[in-house]
């Protein structure tokens, strides 16, 4: 999937998931250890799928943030102009 020429992320890091949930970094890792939200391990990285995390908090899956070339978030996902024009 592409968003303005950049890959759309499907996962959060543990600290990013913690920010979504309003937790500190340490609180997010503790919640992950307890199994409070779904995590997946890719090599040595522990990641949190966005869809299940958003379902957990009762939010619709939000569009992924816009990312820079290193994969760091540089802002919210852009709104689709076609949806605004149709609405």
C-alpha positions as CSV (number, residue, x, y, z in Angstrom):
1,X,0.0,0.0,0.0
2,X,1.2,3.5,-0.8
3,X,0.3,6.9,0.7
4,X,1.7,9.7,-1.5
5,X,4.6,7.6,-2.6
6,X,5.4,6.3,0.8
7,X,4.6,2.9,2.4
8,X,1.7,2.8,4.7
9,X,2.5,1.4,8.1
10,X,0.4,-1.4,9.5
11,X,2.1,-1.6,13.0
12,X,3.1,0.5,15.9
13,X,6.2,0.1,18.0
14,X,5.5,-0.4,21.7
15,X,6.2,3.2,22.6
16,X,3.9,4.4,19.8
17,X,1.1,2.1,20.9
18,X,1.6,3.4,24.4
19,X,1.1,7.0,23.2
20,X,-2.1,6.0,21.4
21,X,-3.3,4.5,24.7
22,X,-2.0,7.3,26.9
23,X,0.7,5.2,28.5
24,X,4.3,6.0,29.3
25,X,7.0,4.0,27.5
26,X,7.5,1.8,30.6
27,X,3.7,1.4,31.0
28,X,3.4,0.3,27.4
29,X,6.1,-2.4,27.7
30,X,4.5,-3.6,31.0
31,X,1.1,-3.8,29.3
32,X,2.6,-5.7,26.4
33,X,4.3,-8.2,28.8
34,X,0.9,-8.8,30.5
35,X,-0.7,-9.4,27.1
36,X,-3.1,-6.4,27.5
37,X,-2.8,-5.9,23.7
38,X,-1.8,-8.0,20.7
39,X,1.9,-8.0,19.9
40,X,3.9,-9.7,17.1
41,X,7.6,-10.4,17.1
42,X,9.6,-9.8,13.9
43,X,13.2,-10.8,14.6
44,X,14.1,-8.9,17.7
45,X,11.4,-6.2,17.3
46,X,8.1,-6.3,19.2
47,X,5.3,-4.6,17.2
48,X,1.6,-3.9,17.7
49,X,-0.8,-4.3,14.8
50,X,-2.8,-1.1,14.3
51,X,-6.2,-2.7,13.5
52,X,-6.5,-4.8,16.7
53,X,-5.2,-2.0,18.9
54,X,-7.8,0.4,17.5
55,X,-10.5,-2.2,18.0
56,X,-9.4,-2.7,21.5
57,X,-10.0,1.0,22.3
58,X,-13.2,1.1,20.3
59,X,-11.9,3.3,17.6
60,X,-12.2,2.8,13.8
61,X,-8.9,2.0,12.2
62,X,-7.4,5.4,11.6
63,X,-5.2,6.0,8.5
64,X,-1.5,5.6,9.1
65,X,0.6,8.7,9.8
66,X,2.7,10.1,7.0
67,X,6.2,8.8,7.3
68,X,9.6,10.2,6.3
69,X,12.2,8.2,4.4
70,X,13.5,6.6,7.6
71,X,10.0,5.5,8.7
72,X,9.5,8.2,11.3
73,X,6.1,9.8,11.6
74,X,6.0,13.4,10.3
75,X,2.3,14.1,10.7
76,X,-1.2,12.7,10.4
77,X,-2.3,10.8,7.2
78,X,-3.5,13.2,4.5
79,X,-7.3,13.3,4.0
80,X,-8.5,12.0,0.7
81,X,-9.7,15.0,-1.4
82,X,-12.2,12.8,-3.3
83,X,-14.0,11.9,0.0
84,X,-14.2,15.6,1.0
85,X,-15.6,16.5,-2.5
86,X,-18.2,13.8,-2.4
87,X,-19.3,14.6,1.2
